[in-house]
Amino acid sequence: MRAALLALPALLLAAPATLAHENHMHSSHPLVDARMGGMTMMVATMAQVSRAAEGEGSIARAAFPASGLALFARSLPALFAAETADAAETRALPAIWADAAGFAAQTAEFAAATAALEAAARADDREAFTAALARTKNACQACHTTYRAES
Ligand code: HEC
């Protein structure tokens, strides 16, 4: 059990090599750079909050990284502005703009999940934190499945 828990952050930390865009030099639009940079940093932040969830004692120290996730989540609608729809070097699928209501629902769910994560950390409520962390991971995955190209 303990070994399985310890393996999780390692997996998350390994993710940038496999998930991150191959070329971080420059994309064609500053908003695309901003969202790719933020998404990449979220992988490291998720590893940090996951470690807090697996540790013992207070999880209040996770409030700071969780607050960053919550703020970034709130910025997603602006980072996927319509003007970026035809940018080069993006894995954002046209469905983001064709199905605007569906994408808005995904960003809203992600914002709610990360806000719950931050609130649980501030309240030092481990049970609520663990539930909000699972909800947050599901929100990452659900959005990628529908709105991000494979490569
Ligand atoms: C509301 C939708 C949505 C949510 C929620 C979301 N992502 Fe993404 N993510 C995307 C889209 C779309 C892209 C592709 C962006 C692009 O290429 O312009 C992306 C790209 C990425 C990338 C690749 C960045 C790069 O440089 O190519 C990583 C890593 C990533 N997301 C991690 C995460 C993690 C971790 C979470 C949750 C903590 C998350 N994402 C939540 C939609 C989402």
Backbone and ligand atoms as CSV (ligand in chain L), in Angstrom:
chain,resi,resn,atom,element,x,y,z
A,1,MET,N,N,0.847,-1.207,0.000
A,1,MET,CA,C,0.000,0.000,0.000
A,1,MET,C,C,0.874,1.245,0.000
A,2,ARG,N,N,1.813,1.232,0.956
A,2,ARG,CA,C,2.710,2.381,1.059
A,2,ARG,C,C,3.509,2.576,-0.242
A,3,ALA,N,N,3.997,1.475,-0.806
A,3,ALA,CA,C,4.782,1.553,-2.042
A,3,ALA,C,C,3.930,2.118,-3.177
A,4,ALA,N,N,2.676,1.687,-3.227
A,4,ALA,CA,C,1.797,2.176,-4.290
A,4,ALA,C,C,1.579,3.680,-4.140
A,5,LEU,N,N,1.436,4.131,-2.908
A,5,LEU,CA,C,1.231,5.562,-2.677
A,5,LEU,C,C,2.468,6.348,-3.082
A,6,LEU,N,N,3.630,5.794,-2.765
A,6,LEU,CA,C,4.868,6.501,-3.091
A,6,LEU,C,C,5.098,6.566,-4.587
A,7,ALA,N,N,4.564,5.589,-5.314
A,7,ALA,CA,C,4.778,5.555,-6.762
A,7,ALA,C,C,4.009,6.667,-7.475
A,8,LEU,N,N,2.945,7.159,-6.858
A,8,LEU,CA,C,2.088,8.135,-7.541
A,8,LEU,C,C,2.801,9.439,-7.914
A,9,PRO,N,N,3.491,10.088,-6.951
A,9,PRO,CA,C,4.182,11.310,-7.344
A,9,PRO,C,C,5.232,11.075,-8.403
A,10,ALA,N,N,5.877,9.907,-8.360
A,10,ALA,CA,C,6.880,9.597,-9.375
A,10,ALA,C,C,6.228,9.568,-10.755
A,11,LEU,N,N,5.029,8.997,-10.815
A,11,LEU,CA,C,4.317,8.950,-12.090
A,11,LEU,C,C,3.968,10.344,-12.570
A,12,LEU,N,N,3.497,11.151,-11.639
A,12,LEU,CA,C,3.109,12.513,-12.011
A,12,LEU,C,C,4.319,13.314,-12.458
A,13,LEU,N,N,5.449,13.097,-11.763
A,13,LEU,CA,C,6.660,13.829,-12.124
A,13,LEU,C,C,7.191,13.371,-13.465
A,14,ALA,N,N,6.936,12.101,-13.793
A,14,ALA,CA,C,7.411,11.575,-15.071
A,14,ALA,C,C,6.566,12.116,-16.218
A,15,ALA,N,N,5.382,12.629,-15.878
A,15,ALA,CA,C,4.436,13.031,-16.924
A,15,ALA,C,C,4.937,14.103,-17.891
A,16,PRO,N,N,5.685,15.134,-17.418
A,16,PRO,CA,C,6.049,16.185,-18.368
A,16,PRO,C,C,6.752,15.669,-19.616
A,17,ALA,N,N,7.598,14.672,-19.438
A,17,ALA,CA,C,8.331,14.160,-20.581
A,17,ALA,C,C,7.383,13.560,-21.616
A,18,THR,N,N,6.298,12.960,-21.130
A,18,THR,CA,C,5.406,12.296,-22.067
A,18,THR,C,C,4.237,13.186,-22.489
A,19,LEU,N,N,3.799,14.069,-21.599
A,19,LEU,CA,C,2.619,14.874,-21.900
A,19,LEU,C,C,2.949,16.226,-22.521
A,20,ALA,N,N,4.036,16.800,-22.067
A,20,ALA,CA,C,4.322,18.176,-22.479
A,20,ALA,C,C,4.586,18.257,-23.977
A,21,HIS,N,N,4.262,19.370,-24.496
A,21,HIS,CA,C,4.498,19.602,-25.909
A,21,HIS,C,C,5.984,19.490,-26.197
A,22,GLU,N,N,6.299,18.926,-27.348
A,22,GLU,CA,C,7.712,18.657,-27.630
A,22,GLU,C,C,8.529,19.935,-27.795
A,23,ASN,N,N,7.923,20.945,-28.323
A,23,ASN,CA,C,8.690,22.160,-28.585
A,23,ASN,C,C,8.173,23.306,-27.721
A,24,HIS,N,N,8.930,23.635,-26.694
A,24,HIS,CA,C,8.523,24.722,-25.811
A,24,HIS,C,C,9.169,26.042,-26.201
A,25,MET,N,N,9.850,26.072,-27.322
A,25,MET,CA,C,10.569,27.282,-27.713
A,25,MET,C,C,9.596,28.448,-27.896
A,26,HIS,N,N,8.672,28.302,-28.843
A,26,HIS,CA,C,7.705,29.364,-29.077
A,26,HIS,C,C,6.528,28.834,-29.858
A,27,SER,N,N,5.351,29.229,-29.467
A,27,SER,CA,C,4.197,28.929,-30.299
A,27,SER,C,C,3.821,30.232,-30.971
A,28,SER,N,N,2.750,30.196,-31.724
A,28,SER,CA,C,2.440,31.353,-32.552
A,28,SER,C,C,1.665,32.431,-31.814
A,29,HIS,N,N,1.208,32.147,-30.614
A,29,HIS,CA,C,0.331,33.097,-29.922
A,29,HIS,C,C,0.673,33.120,-28.429
A,30,PRO,N,N,0.804,34.313,-27.826
A,30,PRO,CA,C,1.178,34.373,-26.409
A,30,PRO,C,C,0.174,33.668,-25.486
A,31,LEU,N,N,-1.106,33.646,-25.864
A,31,LEU,CA,C,-2.085,32.942,-25.020
A,31,LEU,C,C,-1.875,31.427,-25.079
A,32,VAL,N,N,-1.395,30.947,-26.230
A,32,VAL,CA,C,-1.088,29.509,-26.346
A,32,VAL,C,C,0.126,29.192,-25.473
A,33,ASP,N,N,1.138,30.065,-25.510
A,33,ASP,CA,C,2.306,29.885,-24.620
A,33,ASP,C,C,1.860,29.880,-23.162
A,34,ALA,N,N,0.984,30.814,-22.803
A,34,ALA,CA,C,0.542,30.947,-21.406
A,34,ALA,C,C,-0.190,29.695,-20.948
A,35,ARG,N,N,-1.076,29.168,-21.787
A,35,ARG,CA,C,-1.836,27.995,-21.329
A,35,ARG,C,C,-0.970,26.739,-21.327
A,36,MET,N,N,-0.045,26.615,-22.305
A,36,MET,CA,C,0.842,25.445,-22.304
A,36,MET,C,C,1.796,25.497,-21.115
A,37,GLY,N,N,2.320,26.692,-20.833
A,37,GLY,CA,C,3.214,26.843,-19.680
A,37,GLY,C,C,2.489,26.534,-18.386
A,38,GLY,N,N,1.268,27.056,-18.269
A,38,GLY,CA,C,0.474,26.818,-17.060
A,38,GLY,C,C,0.114,25.347,-16.900
A,39,MET,N,N,-0.277,24.715,-17.999
A,39,MET,CA,C,-0.645,23.287,-17.960
A,39,MET,C,C,0.574,22.461,-17.528
A,40,THR,N,N,1.735,22.805,-18.084
A,40,THR,CA,C,2.962,22.064,-17.749
A,40,THR,C,C,3.296,22.239,-16.265
A,41,MET,N,N,3.175,23.464,-15.759
A,41,MET,CA,C,3.464,23.704,-14.336
A,41,MET,C,C,2.434,23.030,-13.436
A,42,MET,N,N,1.207,22.856,-13.958
A,42,MET,CA,C,0.196,22.163,-13.143
A,42,MET,C,C,0.582,20.717,-12.855
A,43,VAL,N,N,1.343,20.099,-13.765
A,43,VAL,CA,C,1.776,18.716,-13.528
A,43,VAL,C,C,2.648,18.670,-12.265
A,44,ALA,N,N,3.584,19.631,-12.158
A,44,ALA,CA,C,4.460,19.684,-10.979
A,44,ALA,C,C,3.664,20.033,-9.726
A,45,THR,N,N,2.711,20.948,-9.859
A,45,THR,CA,C,1.906,21.347,-8.701
A,45,THR,C,C,1.015,20.199,-8.234
A,46,MET,N,N,0.480,19.445,-9.200
A,46,MET,CA,C,-0.347,18.291,-8.827
A,46,MET,C,C,0.486,17.250,-8.080
A,47,ALA,N,N,1.753,17.087,-8.489
A,47,ALA,CA,C,2.631,16.138,-7.784
A,47,ALA,C,C,2.840,16.613,-6.348
A,48,GLN,N,N,2.994,17.915,-6.186
A,48,GLN,CA,C,3.210,18.485,-4.848
A,48,GLN,C,C,1.982,18.289,-3.947
A,49,VAL,N,N,0.791,18.570,-4.468
A,49,VAL,CA,C,-0.397,18.407,-3.623
A,49,VAL,C,C,-0.697,16.923,-3.374
A,50,SER,N,N,-0.335,16.070,-4.340
A,50,SER,CA,C,-0.527,14.628,-4.130
A,50,SER,C,C,0.365,14.136,-3.002
A,51,ARG,N,N,1.593,14.648,-2.944
A,51,ARG,CA,C,2.505,14.270,-1.851
A,51,ARG,C,C,1.927,14.698,-0.511
A,52,ALA,N,N,1.326,15.877,-0.475
A,52,ALA,CA,C,0.714,16.363,0.771
A,52,ALA,C,C,-0.414,15.422,1.194
A,53,ALA,N,N,-1.192,14.952,0.210
A,53,ALA,CA,C,-2.319,14.061,0.511
A,53,ALA,C,C,-1.829,12.732,1.062
A,54,GLU,N,N,-0.668,12.286,0.581
A,54,GLU,CA,C,-0.147,10.982,1.007
A,54,GLU,C,C,0.627,11.048,2.313
A,55,GLY,N,N,1.072,12.228,2.686
A,55,GLY,CA,C,1.854,12.364,3.909
A,55,GLY,C,C,0.969,12.269,5.140
A,56,GLU,N,N,1.549,12.599,6.254
A,56,GLU,CA,C,0.778,12.571,7.497
A,56,GLU,C,C,0.748,13.955,8.105
A,57,GLY,N,N,-0.151,14.154,9.036
A,57,GLY,CA,C,-0.246,15.444,9.706
A,57,GLY,C,C,-1.057,16.433,8.901
A,58,SER,N,N,-0.798,17.697,9.140
A,58,SER,CA,C,-1.598,18.762,8.534
A,58,SER,C,C,-1.426,18.817,7.021
A,59,ILE,N,N,-2.505,19.089,6.318
A,59,ILE,CA,C,-2.400,19.317,4.879
A,59,ILE,C,C,-2.566,20.811,4.563
A,60,ALA,N,N,-2.503,21.641,5.592
A,60,ALA,CA,C,-2.657,23.087,5.388
A,60,ALA,C,C,-1.561,23.648,4.481
A,61,ARG,N,N,-0.389,23.002,4.468
A,61,ARG,CA,C,0.705,23.500,3.621
A,61,ARG,C,C,0.377,23.356,2.131
A,62,ALA,N,N,-0.633,22.544,1.808
A,62,ALA,CA,C,-1.036,22.393,0.399
A,62,ALA,C,C,-1.927,23.548,-0.063
A,63,ALA,N,N,-2.306,24.432,0.849
A,63,ALA,CA,C,-3.207,25.530,0.474
A,63,ALA,C,C,-2.554,26.459,-0.556
A,64,PHE,N,N,-1.254,26.694,-0.397
A,64,PHE,CA,C,-0.572,27.610,-1.325
A,64,PHE,C,C,-0.539,27.054,-2.756
A,65,PRO,N,N,0.004,25.827,-2.973
A,65,PRO,CA,C,-0.046,25.297,-4.343
A,65,PRO,C,C,-1.484,25.118,-4.850
A,66,ALA,N,N,-2.417,24.733,-3.978
A,66,ALA,CA,C,-3.806,24.558,-4.422
A,66,ALA,C,C,-4.417,25.888,-4.852
A,67,SER,N,N,-3.993,26.975,-4.191
A,67,SER,CA,C,-4.535,28.287,-4.577
A,67,SER,C,C,-4.055,28.664,-5.984
A,68,GLY,N,N,-2.844,28.230,-6.334
A,68,GLY,CA,C,-2.336,28.475,-7.690
A,68,GLY,C,C,-3.142,27.712,-8.724
A,69,LEU,N,N,-3.478,26.476,-8.422
A,69,LEU,CA,C,-4.314,25.679,-9.338
A,69,LEU,C,C,-5.674,26.344,-9.522
A,70,ALA,N,N,-6.266,26.805,-8.413
A,70,ALA,CA,C,-7.600,27.403,-8.473
A,70,ALA,C,C,-7.596,28.695,-9.302
A,71,LEU,N,N,-6.543,29.491,-9.124
A,71,LEU,CA,C,-6.459,30.741,-9.898
A,71,LEU,C,C,-6.261,30.449,-11.385
A,72,PHE,N,N,-5.369,29.510,-11.678
A,72,PHE,CA,C,-5.117,29.176,-13.083
A,72,PHE,C,C,-6.389,28.613,-13.719
A,73,ALA,N,N,-7.120,27.790,-12.954
A,73,ALA,CA,C,-8.368,27.209,-13.465
A,73,ALA,C,C,-9.336,28.316,-13.891
A,74,ARG,N,N,-9.399,29.364,-13.084
A,74,ARG,CA,C,-10.324,30.457,-13.404
A,74,ARG,C,C,-9.910,31.217,-14.657
A,75,SER,N,N,-8.628,31.135,-15.031
A,75,SER,CA,C,-8.156,31.873,-16.203
A,75,SER,C,C,-8.337,31.087,-17.507
A,76,LEU,N,N,-8.709,29.811,-17.413
A,76,LEU,CA,C,-8.762,28.982,-18.633
A,76,LEU,C,C,-9.686,29.526,-19.723
A,77,PRO,N,N,-10.908,29.995,-19.401
A,77,PRO,CA,C,-11.747,30.510,-20.491
A,77,PRO,C,C,-11.038,31.624,-21.285
A,78,ALA,N,N,-10.322,32.503,-20.592
A,78,ALA,CA,C,-9.627,33.597,-21.284
A,78,ALA,C,C,-8.443,33.065,-22.098
A,79,LEU,N,N,-7.766,32.039,-21.579
A,79,LEU,CA,C,-6.585,31.503,-22.288
A,79,LEU,C,C,-6.974,30.741,-23.552
A,80,PHE,N,N,-8.235,30.287,-23.596
A,80,PHE,CA,C,-8.719,29.618,-24.809
A,80,PHE,C,C,-9.614,30.572,-25.609
A,81,ALA,N,N,-9.218,31.813,-25.676
A,81,ALA,CA,C,-9.965,32.822,-26.436
A,81,ALA,C,C,-10.100,32.380,-27.896
A,82,ALA,N,N,-11.192,32.796,-28.519
A,82,ALA,CA,C,-11.492,32.382,-29.900
A,82,ALA,C,C,-10.369,32.737,-30.870
A,83,GLU,N,N,-9.650,33.824,-30.579
A,83,GLU,CA,C,-8.582,34.242,-31.498
A,83,GLU,C,C,-7.439,33.232,-31.569
A,84,THR,N,N,-7.389,32.273,-30.640
A,84,THR,CA,C,-6.324,31.265,-30.662
A,84,THR,C,C,-6.735,30.003,-31.418
A,85,ALA,N,N,-7.976,29.993,-31.932
A,85,ALA,CA,C,-8.508,28.775,-32.560
A,85,ALA,C,C,-7.662,28.317,-33.747
A,86,ASP,N,N,-7.107,29.266,-34.495
A,86,ASP,CA,C,-6.336,28.860,-35.680
A,86,ASP,C,C,-4.832,29.031,-35.485
A,87,ALA,N,N,-4.384,29.078,-34.224
A,87,ALA,CA,C,-2.946,29.190,-33.957
A,87,ALA,C,C,-2.228,27.922,-34.413
A,88,ALA,N,N,-0.988,28.106,-34.852
A,88,ALA,CA,C,-0.161,26.936,-35.165
A,88,ALA,C,C,0.332,26.371,-33.842
A,89,GLU,N,N,0.904,25.183,-33.847
A,89,GLU,CA,C,1.531,24.632,-32.643
A,89,GLU,C,C,0.563,24.521,-31.472
A,90,THR,N,N,-0.620,24.042,-31.723
A,90,THR,CA,C,-1.550,23.831,-30.614
A,90,THR,C,C,-2.202,22.458,-30.743
A,91,ARG,N,N,-2.481,21.859,-29.596
A,91,ARG,CA,C,-3.214,20.587,-29.575
A,91,ARG,C,C,-4.657,20.834,-29.168
A,92,ALA,N,N,-5.042,22.097,-29.042
A,92,ALA,CA,C,-6.429,22.421,-28.703
A,92,ALA,C,C,-7.320,22.047,-29.895
A,93,LEU,N,N,-8.335,21.244,-29.655
A,93,LEU,CA,C,-9.204,20.790,-30.749
A,93,LEU,C,C,-10.269,21.843,-31.088
A,94,PRO,N,N,-10.699,21.908,-32.352
A,94,PRO,CA,C,-11.743,22.861,-32.769
A,94,PRO,C,C,-13.026,22.738,-31.942
A,95,ALA,N,N,-13.252,21.573,-31.344
A,95,ALA,CA,C,-14.467,21.367,-30.531
A,95,ALA,C,C,-14.561,22.378,-29.383
A,96,ILE,N,N,-13.420,22.921,-28.933
A,96,ILE,CA,C,-13.433,23.921,-27.845
A,96,ILE,C,C,-14.321,25.104,-28.223
A,97,TRP,N,N,-14.270,25.483,-29.488
A,97,TRP,CA,C,-15.040,26.640,-29.936
A,97,TRP,C,C,-16.356,26.214,-30.593
A,98,ALA,N,N,-16.355,25.030,-31.237
A,98,ALA,CA,C,-17.593,24.537,-31.863
A,98,ALA,C,C,-18.618,24.150,-30.792
A,99,ASP,N,N,-18.108,23.618,-29.675
A,99,ASP,CA,C,-18.973,23.183,-28.569
A,99,ASP,C,C,-18.632,24.040,-27.345
A,100,ALA,N,N,-18.864,25.341,-27.480
A,100,ALA,CA,C,-18.447,26.288,-26.433
A,100,ALA,C,C,-19.109,25.993,-25.091
A,101,ALA,N,N,-20.374,25.562,-25.119
A,101,ALA,CA,C,-21.081,25.277,-23.859
A,101,ALA,C,C,-20.455,24.075,-23.156
A,102,GLY,N,N,-20.089,23.072,-23.930
A,102,GLY,CA,C,-19.465,21.882,-23.358
A,102,GLY,C,C,-18.120,22.215,-22.743
A,103,PHE,N,N,-17.325,23.037,-23.443
A,103,PHE,CA,C,-16.011,23.422,-22.920
A,103,PHE,C,C,-16.174,24.291,-21.668
A,104,ALA,N,N,-17.157,25.189,-21.682
A,104,ALA,CA,C,-17.409,26.036,-20.502
A,104,ALA,C,C,-17.760,25.168,-19.292
A,105,ALA,N,N,-18.507,24.089,-19.529
A,105,ALA,CA,C,-18.860,23.185,-18.426
A,105,ALA,C,C,-17.601,22.514,-17.862
A,106,GLN,N,N,-16.659,22.167,-18.742
A,106,GLN,CA,C,-15.411,21.519,-18.283
A,106,GLN,C,C,-14.545,22.499,-17.486
A,107,THR,N,N,-14.434,23.734,-17.959
A,107,THR,CA,C,-13.619,24.707,-17.213
A,107,THR,C,C,-14.290,25.041,-15.878
A,108,ALA,N,N,-15.631,25.082,-15.859
A,108,ALA,CA,C,-16.349,25.377,-14.608
A,108,ALA,C,C,-16.153,24.247,-13.597
A,109,GLU,N,N,-16.215,23.003,-14.066
A,109,GLU,CA,C,-16.015,21.857,-13.176
A,109,GLU,C,C,-14.578,21.875,-12.621
A,110,PHE,N,N,-13.620,22.196,-13.475
A,110,PHE,CA,C,-12.221,22.238,-13.028
A,110,PHE,C,C,-12.022,23.357,-12.001
A,111,ALA,N,N,-12.648,24.503,-12.251
A,111,ALA,CA,C,-12.554,25.622,-11.294
A,111,ALA,C,C,-13.182,25.238,-9.951
A,112,ALA,N,N,-14.317,24.540,-10.006
A,112,ALA,CA,C,-14.996,24.134,-8.765
A,112,ALA,C,C,-14.154,23.106,-8.004
A,113,ALA,N,N,-13.568,22.155,-8.731
A,113,ALA,CA,C,-12.765,21.101,-8.091
A,113,ALA,C,C,-11.527,21.700,-7.409
A,114,THR,N,N,-10.846,22.618,-8.090
A,114,THR,CA,C,-9.625,23.200,-7.515
A,114,THR,C,C,-9.955,24.177,-6.388
A,115,ALA,N,N,-11.105,24.850,-6.471
A,115,ALA,CA,C,-11.531,25.716,-5.364
A,115,ALA,C,C,-11.824,24.866,-4.135
A,116,ALA,N,N,-12.434,23.687,-4.349
A,116,ALA,CA,C,-12.719,22.769,-3.232
A,116,ALA,C,C,-11.413,22.242,-2.643
A,117,LEU,N,N,-10.424,22.024,-3.500
A,117,LEU,CA,C,-9.114,21.536,-3.038
A,117,LEU,C,C,-8.453,22.581,-2.126
A,118,GLU,N,N,-8.478,23.828,-2.577
A,118,GLU,CA,C,-7.893,24.910,-1.784
A,118,GLU,C,C,-8.631,25.062,-0.445
A,119,ALA,N,N,-9.973,25.031,-0.502
A,119,ALA,CA,C,-10.773,25.208,0.723
A,119,ALA,C,C,-10.502,24.080,1.719
A,120,ALA,N,N,-10.380,22.852,1.210
A,120,ALA,CA,C,-10.132,21.705,2.091
A,120,ALA,C,C,-8.758,21.818,2.754
A,121,ALA,N,N,-7.763,22.301,1.984
A,121,ALA,CA,C,-6.417,22.468,2.551
A,121,ALA,C,C,-6.441,23.536,3.641
A,122,ARG,N,N,-7.111,24.645,3.357
A,122,ARG,CA,C,-7.197,25.731,4.351
A,122,ARG,C,C,-7.883,25.259,5.633
A,123,ALA,N,N,-8.898,24.410,5.462
A,123,ALA,CA,C,-9.637,23.888,6.624
A,123,ALA,C,C,-8.906,22.713,7.271
A,124,ASP,N,N,-7.793,22.287,6.642
A,124,ASP,CA,C,-7.029,21.113,7.094
A,124,ASP,C,C,-7.946,19.891,7.216
A,125,ASP,N,N,-8.808,19.729,6.209
A,125,ASP,CA,C,-9.775,18.629,6.175
A,125,ASP,C,C,-9.262,17.571,5.185
A,126,ARG,N,N,-8.592,16.574,5.717
A,126,ARG,CA,C,-7.922,15.578,4.877
A,126,ARG,C,C,-8.895,14.796,4.000
A,127,GLU,N,N,-10.037,14.456,4.553
A,127,GLU,CA,C,-11.012,13.665,3.784
A,127,GLU,C,C,-11.533,14.464,2.586
A,128,ALA,N,N,-11.892,15.719,2.851
A,128,ALA,CA,C,-12.388,16.577,1.764
A,128,ALA,C,C,-11.275,16.839,0.748
A,129,PHE,N,N,-10.034,16.946,1.231
A,129,PHE,CA,C,-8.894,17.210,0.349
A,129,PHE,C,C,-8.680,16.032,-0.605
A,130,THR,N,N,-8.728,14.821,-0.074
A,130,THR,CA,C,-8.535,13.620,-0.895
A,130,THR,C,C,-9.634,13.523,-1.958
A,131,ALA,N,N,-10.870,13.825,-1.571
A,131,ALA,CA,C,-11.981,13.777,-2.526
A,131,ALA,C,C,-11.816,14.847,-3.602
A,132,ALA,N,N,-11.408,16.048,-3.188
A,132,ALA,CA,C,-11.240,17.144,-4.154
A,132,ALA,C,C,-10.067,16.880,-5.091
A,133,LEU,N,N,-9.048,16.182,-4.597
A,133,LEU,CA,C,-7.895,15.850,-5.438
A,133,LEU,C,C,-8.312,14.874,-6.537
A,134,ALA,N,N,-9.110,13.871,-6.175
A,134,ALA,CA,C,-9.606,12.908,-7.173
A,134,ALA,C,C,-10.499,13.624,-8.190
A,135,ARG,N,N,-11.337,14.534,-7.700
A,135,ARG,CA,C,-12.225,15.299,-8.585
A,135,ARG,C,C,-11.401,16.154,-9.555
A,136,THR,N,N,-10.318,16.757,-9.043
A,136,THR,CA,C,-9.446,17.592,-9.875
A,136,THR,C,C,-8.781,16.751,-10.969
A,137,LYS,N,N,-8.243,15.586,-10.596
A,137,LYS,CA,C,-7.594,14.715,-11.595
A,137,LYS,C,C,-8.591,14.275,-12.660
A,138,ASN,N,N,-9.809,13.958,-12.241
A,138,ASN,CA,C,-10.849,13.573,-13.211
A,138,ASN,C,C,-11.137,14.716,-14.176
A,139,ALA,N,N,-11.124,15.951,-13.649
A,139,ALA,CA,C,-11.417,17.115,-14.494
A,139,ALA,C,C,-10.311,17.323,-15.535
A,140,CYS,N,N,-9.053,17.109,-15.153
A,140,CYS,CA,C,-7.932,17.203,-16.123
A,140,CYS,C,C,-8.199,16.214,-17.260
A,141,GLN,N,N,-8.451,14.979,-16.851
A,141,GLN,CA,C,-8.564,13.890,-17.812
A,141,GLN,C,C,-9.783,14.046,-18.713
A,142,ALA,N,N,-10.919,14.429,-18.113
A,142,ALA,CA,C,-12.154,14.565,-18.890
A,142,ALA,C,C,-11.979,15.618,-19.979
A,143,CYS,N,N,-11.350,16.721,-19.634
A,143,CYS,CA,C,-11.183,17.786,-20.628
A,143,CYS,C,C,-10.217,17.349,-21.727
A,144,HIS,N,N,-9.118,16.705,-21.346
A,144,HIS,CA,C,-8.154,16.257,-22.366
A,144,HIS,C,C,-8.784,15.253,-23.329
A,145,THR,N,N,-9.603,14.364,-22.795
A,145,THR,CA,C,-10.227,13.334,-23.636
A,145,THR,C,C,-11.041,13.967,-24.762
A,146,THR,N,N,-11.753,15.035,-24.426
A,146,THR,CA,C,-12.675,15.617,-25.403
A,146,THR,C,C,-12.069,16.762,-26.214
A,147,TYR,N,N,-11.166,17.535,-25.582
A,147,TYR,CA,C,-10.767,18.808,-26.198
A,147,TYR,C,C,-9.279,18.937,-26.539
A,148,ARG,N,N,-8.484,17.883,-26.289
A,148,ARG,CA,C,-7.054,17.960,-26.615
A,148,ARG,C,C,-6.696,16.868,-27.604
A,149,ALA,N,N,-5.991,17.243,-28.677
A,149,ALA,CA,C,-5.543,16.264,-29.660
A,149,ALA,C,C,-4.498,15.347,-29.048
A,150,GLU,N,N,-4.425,14.111,-29.528
A,150,GLU,CA,C,-3.478,13.122,-29.007
A,150,GLU,C,C,-2.044,13.624,-29.123
A,151,SER,N,N,-1.704,14.193,-30.241
A,151,SER,CA,C,-0.340,14.729,-30.400
A,151,SER,C,C,-0.332,15.811,-31.464
L,1,HEC,C1,C,-10.909,22.627,-19.518
L,1,HEC,C2,C,-9.976,21.775,-20.193
L,1,HEC,C3,C,-8.693,21.342,-19.563
L,1,HEC,C4,C,-8.437,21.089,-18.232
L,1,HEC,C5,C,-9.392,21.163,-17.062
L,1,HEC,C6,C,-7.048,20.711,-18.143
L,1,HEC,N1,N,-6.467,20.739,-19.373
L,1,HEC,FE1,FE,-4.533,20.347,-19.780
L,1,HEC,N2,N,-4.844,20.865,-21.729
L,1,HEC,C7,C,-6.066,21.190,-22.289
L,1,HEC,C8,C,-5.889,21.502,-23.693
L,1,HEC,C9,C,-6.975,21.876,-24.667
L,1,HEC,C10,C,-4.509,21.360,-23.955
L,1,HEC,C11,C,-3.783,21.656,-25.279
L,1,HEC,C12,C,-3.429,23.153,-25.266
L,1,HEC,C13,C,-2.724,23.598,-26.511
L,1,HEC,O1,O,-1.937,22.797,-27.083
L,1,HEC,O2,O,-2.947,24.748,-26.918
L,1,HEC,C14,C,-3.882,20.950,-22.691
L,1,HEC,C15,C,-2.536,20.693,-22.545
L,1,HEC,C16,C,-1.950,20.156,-21.417
L,1,HEC,C17,C,-0.562,19.767,-21.303
L,1,HEC,C18,C,0.491,19.864,-22.429
L,1,HEC,C19,C,1.158,21.239,-22.377
L,1,HEC,C20,C,2.119,21.463,-23.536
L,1,HEC,O3,O,3.104,22.192,-23.375
L,1,HEC,O4,O,1.880,20.921,-24.634
L,1,HEC,C21,C,-0.377,19.273,-20.031
L,1,HEC,C22,C,0.925,18.733,-19.436
L,1,HEC,C23,C,-1.652,19.389,-19.338
L,1,HEC,N3,N,-2.588,19.923,-20.212
L,1,HEC,C24,C,-1.856,19.032,-18.019
L,1,HEC,C25,C,-3.052,19.262,-17.328
L,1,HEC,C26,C,-3.261,18.933,-15.928
L,1,HEC,C27,C,-2.233,18.282,-15.012
L,1,HEC,C28,C,-4.547,19.320,-15.633
L,1,HEC,C29,C,-5.266,19.244,-14.324
L,1,HEC,C30,C,-4.578,19.599,-13.112
L,1,HEC,C31,C,-5.132,19.864,-16.859
L,1,HEC,N4,N,-4.203,19.803,-17.855
L,1,HEC,C32,C,-6.419,20.355,-16.954
L,1,HEC,C33,C,-7.262,21.235,-21.640
L,1,HEC,C34,C,-7.442,21.102,-20.269
